[in-house]
C-alpha cells in the first residue's frame, strides 16, 4: 500500500484540529479581516469555524457562502454552466480543464457541482503555491492534494507515481471526483493545450491496457471561460517581461495573482462540462506507439475544450482588431468596444513601461486565441 500522507487532503477527523490551528495564525486572521472588514463579523466567523467537525460542514457553512457572496456576487456578472446533464451524479470523474486562475477555477467548480447535487471534487494544487502554512491548511481542509514540482529527475518520477496512484485510487476506489489543470501553470496567452506530461503521469498507475486504464479514470474535459480574464494585466506583463527582460516569476507574484483573481471583475463566467472520453479511447490506442497515443488523447481533450468554450464579445472583437477586419462589426455594441479600449489603456498604464503596442497585441491575442482555436478544431477531423 502506498502512503499518501504527504500529499492527501485532511480527513474529517483532522478538520477541527487544523481549523483551530488556522484561527491562531496571525496571517489567516488578517485574511479574515480583509474579507469581512468587520471585527464582530470576524469573531462570529471564527467562533463558527472553531466548532466545525468535518469537510462537508466547512463547505456548506463557510466556503460555499463565501464563494457566492464574496466572489460571485461581488466580482462576476453571474456564473452559468452546461453539460452536467450528461454526467451521472453518483459516479466519480476526472475533470481536466483549461487553467485561467489559481484559485477561482477549482473554487467555482466546487460551487457548481455542490449546487447541482454532486459531491465536491478533490483539487490538484502545486506545492509552489503553498507559500505560507495557512495556505497549506486552508487548501487541504478544502479537499486539495499536493502536486510536487521542481524536483530532481529520480525524485520527480517517484512523486509522479505516487500522485498517479492517488488520483486513480480516489476516483476508482473512493468514488470521489478529481480536478486537475491540463497544464502546469495558468494559460497566459489564451491558447489552452494539454501537456503530454500530465497524461503520462496519469498512465503511470495504469495496470491495464492503454484504453482500459484511461477509461476507468472517466476523463471529462472542462472548458472554463471568463468574460474578463481575472489576471489579464498580470499575464501580459509576465509574457512581455519574459520576452524582453528575462523575467523569472516569484512566489510573491503568485500571491499577487491569487489576490487579483479573487478581487478583480470577471464579467460573466461559464463552465462547460464535456462528455466523458470513452468510445474514442479504442481508436486512440491503435496508434503505432504509446507516445502517439498520448498525443492523440491530448488532442482529443483540447478539441473538446475548444468546442465547448463559451465565447464572449471581447473574443470576437480582439480577433477582429488583430486581423484588421470587421467580421463582427454589426454584432458588437459600441459600449463593448469602448470598454475593451479602456481595458487596453488600463493595462498599458498599469504595466507602466515597455512597448505599449506590443503589450496591446499580447492582450488582444489572449482574448482572440480561444476563438481561433474553436474555429481551427471545427475544421479538424477530431470527433467529439
Secondary structure, DSSP 4 states (H G I P E B T S, - for coil): ----TTTSPPPHHHHHHHHHHHHT-HHHHHHHHHHH--HHHHHHHHHHHHH--SHHHHIIIIIHHHIIIIIIHHHEEEEEEE-GGGS-TTS--EEEE----TTHHHHHHHHHHHHTTPPPPEEEEEGGG--SHHHHHHHHHTTEEEE--S--HHHHHHHHHHHHHHHHHHHHTS---EEEESSSS--SSS-----HHHHHHHHTT--S-HHHHHHTTTEEEEEEEESS-TTHHHHHHHHHHHHHH-----HHHHHHHHHHHHHS--EEEEEEEEEES-THHHHHTTSSSHHHHHHHHHHHHHHHHHHHPPP-HHHHHHHHHHHT--TTTTTS-HHHHHHHHHHHHHHHHHH-SS-HHHHHHHHHHHHHHHHHHHHHHHTS----
